[in-house]
Amino acid sequence: MRKEYAATMKRALFIGGTGIISTAIVRRLAEDPMWEVWVLNRGNRNSVLPDSVKTITADINDEADVILKLGDMHFDSVCEFIGFTVDQIERDYRIFKGRTDQYIFTSSASAYNKPAASYVITEGTTLSNPHWEYSRNKIVCEEFLMKKYREEGFPVTIVRPSHTYDERNIPLGVHGTKGFWQAIKRMRENKPVIIQGDGSSLWTVTWNEDFAIGYTGLMGNRHAIGEAFQITSDEVLTWDQIYKTVADALGVELIPYHISSEFLSACGDKYGFDFEGSLTGDKSVSVVFDNSKIKRLAPEMTTHVRFDEGVRRSLDHILSHPECQVEDPEFDEWCDKIINILEEAKTKI
C-alpha cells in the first residue's frame, strides 16, 4: 500500500485515544507538524481531542467495518490502548499486518513478577503475575506479538506503563469499584483512610504528560521495533508519602489506617473489591523502575511534574468538576466496618 501524503510527513493511528494515557500522547503529537494524527474509536469522548486530529468512528471489534473505513491507508505507527486480551490483539494483527510500519502495544508494568528477585525493575525482569488476571492477559498478548515479530517481522513495540494519572484522577492504593473519590471524601471528613501494609513500600506515580514524552520518542523510531520499554516517573515515594501529599494538598490532617494486603484481599472479595490483583499483584510490592532504556531513545524523558504538583493540578480540576466526584457509599461503609472490626479485636488482645 502506498502512502497518500508527502514523504516528509508521518501518520499515526490511535486505537482509543481518549484515555488517561492516550489523551496526553495525542495532544503532544498533534502539536508536532511532522505528524498527521488519526484516532479510531466510537466517538464518545472526542471532544477532548485537538481540532487538528482526524477521526474514524468505528467499533474496533467490527473488523469488516474498520477495514472498509481504513481503505488503503498506511500508518507509520498504530498505537493500541484498549487491547486487554489476546483475541483482541489477534484481531489487530489481522487488521494492521501490512498497514503499519510499527504497532505499539500498551501492556502493563503489573506484568512483572510479584515479588521480583530485585526491587529494581528493568525490561528484563521476569513476566509473571499469579495474582491478577489482567496482568496475565497482558503477558499473553506480549508473547503473541513477539512470536509474530520473530517469525514474520511484525513490527511490534511494547510499552509497559505503571501507575499513570491525569487531572481527572488521584492515584491511590485502596479504593472501591467507583474510583478514588470516596477515599478523598474520607480525608476531607477527617475519617481514617485505609493504606495497604505499613505504608512504607515504595511506589511510582507518573503524570500522563511526562509519560507522553517517552512514548512519542518511540513512535516512528526504528530502534524501538521488537523491543519492550517501561515508561515511568523517576520519583519514588512510599505509600504513606503519597497519601500525605494528597492530604497536604487538601489542607487536611491524614489519619492513616494500615491494614495488610492479605487481610484486605480476604475481606474485599465478598464486596467485589479485587484487592488481591490490585494490591498483592501490583501496588503492595516495592518497585523502583530503571528507565535508562527509554531515555536512550527519548532523551527528554524525565520527571517534569512531581507528584506534589501533579496532585494539586488534579484536585483543582476534580474539586471544580462535580462529575469527577463519584461517591461510593458501599466502599465507605466497608472501610468503617473493617476498621471497627480491627479496633474491637485490639481490645480483646
C-alpha positions as CSV (number, residue, x, y, z in Angstrom):
1,M,0.0,0.0,0.0
2,R,1.4,3.4,-1.0
3,K,1.1,6.4,1.3
4,E,-1.1,9.3,0.1
5,Y,0.8,12.1,1.7
6,A,4.1,13.9,1.4
7,A,7.1,11.7,2.2
8,T,8.3,14.0,4.9
9,M,5.1,13.6,6.9
10,K,4.3,10.7,9.3
11,R,0.9,9.3,10.0
12,A,-0.2,7.8,13.3
13,L,-3.4,6.0,14.3
14,F,-4.5,5.7,17.9
15,I,-7.0,3.0,18.8
16,G,-8.9,4.6,21.6
17,G,-7.0,7.8,22.1
18,T,-9.1,9.5,24.8
19,G,-8.0,7.7,28.0
20,I,-5.7,8.8,30.8
21,I,-2.5,7.9,29.0
22,S,-3.5,8.2,25.3
23,T,-5.1,11.7,25.5
24,A,-1.8,13.2,26.6
25,I,0.1,11.4,23.8
26,V,-2.4,12.5,21.2
27,R,-2.3,16.1,22.3
28,R,1.5,16.1,22.3
29,L,1.8,14.5,18.9
30,A,-0.9,16.9,17.4
31,E,1.5,19.8,18.2
32,D,4.2,18.2,16.0
33,P,4.0,19.4,12.4
34,M,5.8,16.2,11.3
35,W,2.8,14.0,12.3
36,E,-0.7,13.6,10.9
37,V,-2.8,12.2,13.8
38,W,-5.8,9.9,13.5
39,V,-8.0,8.4,16.2
40,L,-10.2,5.3,15.8
41,N,-12.9,4.9,18.4
42,R,-16.7,5.1,18.9
43,G,-16.6,8.8,19.2
44,N,-17.8,9.1,22.8
45,R,-15.2,11.4,24.2
46,N,-13.6,13.0,21.1
47,S,-14.3,16.5,22.5
48,V,-11.1,16.2,24.5
49,L,-9.0,15.9,21.3
50,P,-7.3,18.8,19.5
51,D,-9.2,20.2,16.4
52,S,-6.4,19.0,14.1
53,V,-6.9,15.3,15.0
54,K,-8.7,13.3,12.3
55,T,-11.2,10.7,13.5
56,I,-12.6,7.4,12.3
57,T,-15.8,6.5,14.1
58,A,-15.9,2.7,14.4
59,D,-16.0,-0.2,16.8
60,I,-12.6,-1.9,16.5
61,N,-14.3,-5.2,17.1
62,D,-16.2,-4.9,13.8
63,E,-13.2,-5.9,11.6
64,A,-15.1,-5.6,8.3
65,D,-16.3,-2.1,9.0
66,V,-12.8,-1.0,10.3
67,I,-11.1,-2.4,7.2
68,L,-13.7,-0.7,4.9
69,K,-13.1,2.7,6.6
70,L,-9.3,2.4,6.6
71,G,-9.3,1.8,2.9
72,D,-5.8,1.8,1.6
73,M,-4.4,4.0,4.4
74,H,-0.9,3.1,5.7
75,F,0.5,4.3,9.0
76,D,4.0,4.9,10.4
77,S,2.6,3.9,13.9
78,V,-0.5,2.3,15.1
79,C,-1.0,2.7,18.8
80,E,-3.2,0.3,20.8
81,F,-4.6,1.4,24.1
82,I,-7.7,-0.7,24.6
83,G,-6.3,-4.2,23.9
84,F,-6.5,-6.3,27.0
85,T,-6.9,-9.9,25.8
86,V,-5.1,-12.0,23.2
87,D,-8.1,-12.3,21.0
88,Q,-8.2,-8.5,20.7
89,I,-4.6,-8.4,19.8
90,E,-5.0,-11.2,17.2
91,R,-7.8,-9.0,15.7
92,D,-5.4,-6.1,15.5
93,Y,-2.8,-8.3,13.8
94,R,-5.2,-9.3,11.2
95,I,-6.3,-5.7,10.5
96,F,-2.9,-4.0,10.6
97,K,-0.5,-6.5,9.2
98,G,0.9,-4.7,6.1
99,R,-0.9,-1.5,7.1
100,T,1.7,-0.1,9.5
101,D,5.5,0.2,10.0
102,Q,5.1,0.0,13.7
103,Y,2.4,-1.4,16.1
104,I,2.8,-0.2,19.7
105,F,1.1,-2.3,22.3
106,T,0.3,-0.8,25.7
107,S,1.0,-3.6,28.2
108,S,1.5,-3.1,31.9
109,A,4.3,-2.9,34.4
110,S,2.0,-5.1,36.6
111,A,3.0,-8.0,34.4
112,Y,6.4,-8.1,36.1
113,N,6.9,-11.0,38.6
114,K,5.5,-10.2,42.0
115,P,7.6,-10.1,44.0
116,A,10.6,-9.8,41.6
117,A,14.0,-11.0,42.5
118,S,15.1,-7.4,42.9
119,Y,13.0,-4.3,43.7
120,V,14.8,-2.5,40.8
121,I,12.7,-3.3,37.7
122,T,14.2,-3.4,34.2
123,E,12.7,-4.6,31.0
124,G,14.5,-7.9,31.5
125,T,12.6,-8.6,34.8
126,T,10.6,-11.8,34.5
127,L,7.0,-11.5,33.5
128,S,4.7,-13.5,35.8
129,N,1.8,-12.5,38.0
130,P,-0.3,-15.3,39.6
131,H,-2.4,-12.7,41.5
132,W,-4.0,-10.7,38.7
133,E,-5.8,-12.0,35.6
134,Y,-5.4,-8.5,34.0
135,S,-1.7,-8.8,34.1
136,R,-1.6,-12.4,32.9
137,N,-3.7,-11.4,29.9
138,K,-1.2,-8.7,29.1
139,I,1.7,-11.2,29.2
140,V,-0.1,-13.5,26.8
141,C,-0.6,-10.5,24.4
142,E,3.1,-9.7,24.6
143,E,4.0,-13.3,23.9
144,F,1.7,-13.4,20.8
145,L,3.1,-10.2,19.4
146,M,6.8,-11.1,20.0
147,K,6.2,-14.5,18.3
148,K,4.8,-12.7,15.3
149,Y,7.8,-10.4,15.3
150,R,10.3,-13.3,15.5
151,E,8.6,-15.4,12.9
152,E,7.2,-12.8,10.4
153,G,8.9,-9.5,11.3
154,F,5.6,-7.9,12.5
155,P,6.9,-4.5,13.7
156,V,5.8,-4.5,17.3
157,T,6.9,-2.2,20.1
158,I,5.8,-3.0,23.7
159,V,5.2,-0.3,26.3
160,R,4.8,-1.0,30.0
161,P,3.3,1.9,32.0
162,S,2.9,1.7,35.7
163,H,0.6,3.9,37.8
164,T,-0.2,6.9,35.4
165,Y,-2.6,9.7,36.3
166,D,-4.0,12.9,34.9
167,E,-6.2,15.9,36.0
168,R,-9.2,13.6,36.4
169,N,-7.6,11.0,38.7
170,I,-5.8,10.7,42.1
171,P,-3.6,7.6,42.3
172,L,-4.4,5.8,45.5
173,G,-3.9,2.2,46.6
174,V,-7.1,1.3,48.3
175,H,-10.5,2.3,46.8
176,G,-13.8,0.9,45.7
177,T,-15.2,0.0,42.3
178,K,-16.2,3.6,41.6
179,G,-12.8,5.0,41.9
180,F,-10.7,7.3,44.1
181,W,-13.2,9.9,45.2
182,Q,-14.6,8.2,48.3
183,A,-11.1,8.0,49.8
184,I,-10.7,11.7,49.2
185,K,-14.0,12.4,50.8
186,R,-13.0,10.4,53.9
187,M,-9.9,12.6,54.1
188,R,-11.9,15.8,53.9
189,E,-14.3,14.4,56.6
190,N,-11.4,13.6,58.9
191,K,-12.1,9.9,58.8
192,P,-9.5,7.2,58.9
193,V,-8.2,6.2,55.4
194,I,-7.0,2.7,54.7
195,I,-3.5,2.3,53.4
196,Q,-2.2,-1.2,52.4
197,G,0.6,-2.7,54.5
198,D,2.5,-0.4,56.8
199,G,2.7,2.4,54.2
200,S,6.5,2.1,53.8
201,S,6.6,0.1,50.5
202,L,8.0,2.1,47.5
203,W,5.8,3.2,44.6
204,T,6.0,5.3,41.5
205,V,3.2,7.5,40.0
206,T,3.6,9.2,36.7
207,W,1.9,12.4,35.3
208,N,0.4,11.5,31.9
209,E,2.2,14.4,30.1
210,D,5.5,13.1,31.3
211,F,4.6,9.6,30.1
212,A,3.8,11.1,26.7
213,I,7.3,12.4,26.3
214,G,8.7,8.9,26.5
215,Y,6.0,7.3,24.3
216,T,6.3,9.8,21.4
217,G,10.0,9.2,21.5
218,L,9.3,5.6,20.4
219,M,7.0,6.5,17.6
220,G,8.5,6.0,14.2
221,N,11.8,5.0,15.8
222,R,13.3,2.0,14.1
223,H,15.3,1.2,17.2
224,A,12.1,0.5,19.1
225,I,11.0,-2.3,16.8
226,G,11.0,-5.7,18.5
227,E,11.7,-4.1,21.9
228,A,9.8,-3.5,25.2
229,F,10.1,-0.3,27.2
230,Q,8.8,0.7,30.6
231,I,7.9,4.4,31.0
232,T,7.5,5.9,34.5
233,S,8.5,8.8,36.6
234,D,11.9,8.8,38.3
235,E,10.3,10.0,41.5
236,V,10.0,7.2,44.1
237,L,7.6,7.6,47.1
238,T,6.3,5.5,49.9
239,W,2.6,5.0,50.1
240,D,2.4,7.0,53.3
241,Q,4.1,9.8,51.4
242,I,1.6,9.6,48.6
243,Y,-1.4,9.8,50.9
244,K,0.2,12.5,53.0
245,T,0.9,14.6,49.8
246,V,-2.8,14.3,48.9
247,A,-3.9,15.3,52.4
248,D,-1.5,18.3,52.3
249,A,-2.9,19.4,49.0
250,L,-6.4,19.2,50.5
251,G,-5.3,21.1,53.6
252,V,-6.4,18.3,56.0
253,E,-4.7,16.0,58.5
254,L,-4.1,12.5,57.2
255,I,-5.5,9.8,59.5
256,P,-3.9,6.6,58.1
257,Y,-5.1,3.2,59.0
258,H,-2.7,0.5,57.9
259,I,-4.0,-3.0,57.1
260,S,-2.1,-5.8,55.5
261,S,-2.8,-6.5,51.8
262,E,-3.6,-10.2,52.6
263,F,-6.3,-9.1,55.1
264,L,-7.7,-6.6,52.6
265,S,-7.9,-9.2,49.9
266,A,-9.7,-11.6,52.2
267,C,-12.2,-9.0,53.4
268,G,-12.8,-7.4,50.0
269,D,-13.7,-10.4,48.0
270,K,-17.3,-10.7,49.0
271,Y,-17.8,-7.0,48.3
272,G,-16.4,-7.3,44.8
273,F,-13.1,-5.5,45.6
274,D,-10.2,-7.3,43.8
275,F,-7.5,-6.3,46.2
276,E,-5.5,-9.5,45.6
277,G,-5.0,-8.3,42.0
278,S,-4.5,-4.6,42.5
279,L,-2.5,-4.9,45.8
280,T,-0.8,-8.3,46.1
281,G,-0.4,-8.4,42.3
282,D,0.8,-4.8,42.0
283,K,0.7,-2.0,44.5
284,S,1.8,-3.6,47.7
285,V,5.2,-4.6,46.4
286,S,8.1,-2.2,46.5
287,V,9.3,-1.3,43.0
288,V,11.8,1.2,41.5
289,F,11.9,1.4,37.8
290,D,15.1,1.7,35.8
291,N,14.2,4.0,32.9
292,S,17.6,4.0,31.3
293,K,16.4,2.1,28.2
294,I,13.6,4.6,27.3
295,K,15.9,7.5,28.0
296,R,18.4,6.3,25.3
297,L,15.6,6.6,22.7
298,A,13.8,9.6,24.3
299,P,16.5,11.8,26.0
300,E,13.8,14.3,27.0
301,M,12.1,11.7,29.2
302,T,12.3,12.8,32.8
303,T,10.1,13.8,35.7
304,H,8.8,17.3,34.8
305,V,5.8,17.1,37.1
306,R,6.5,15.9,40.6
307,F,3.6,14.3,42.5
308,D,3.1,17.2,44.8
309,E,2.5,19.4,41.8
310,G,0.5,16.9,39.8
311,V,-1.9,16.1,42.7
312,R,-2.7,19.7,43.1
313,R,-3.5,20.1,39.4
314,S,-5.7,17.0,39.7
315,L,-7.5,18.3,42.8
316,D,-8.0,21.7,41.3
317,H,-9.8,20.0,38.4
318,I,-11.7,17.4,40.4
319,L,-13.0,19.8,43.0
320,S,-14.3,22.2,40.3
321,H,-15.9,19.4,38.3
322,P,-18.7,17.6,40.2
323,E,-18.9,14.9,37.6
324,C,-15.5,13.7,38.8
325,Q,-16.8,13.3,42.4
326,V,-18.4,9.9,42.1
327,E,-19.5,8.8,45.6
328,D,-19.2,5.1,46.7
329,P,-21.2,4.6,49.9
330,E,-20.7,0.9,49.8
331,F,-16.9,1.3,49.9
332,D,-17.3,3.9,52.7
333,E,-19.4,1.5,54.7
334,W,-16.9,-1.3,54.1
335,C,-14.0,0.9,55.3
336,D,-15.8,1.7,58.6
337,K,-16.8,-1.9,59.1
338,I,-13.3,-3.3,58.6
339,I,-11.7,-0.6,60.8
340,N,-14.3,-1.2,63.6
341,I,-13.7,-5.0,63.5
342,L,-10.0,-4.5,63.8
343,E,-10.3,-1.9,66.6
344,E,-12.6,-4.3,68.5
345,A,-10.1,-7.1,68.1
346,K,-7.4,-4.9,69.6
347,T,-9.4,-4.5,72.8
348,K,-9.6,-8.3,73.2
349,I,-5.9,-8.9,72.9
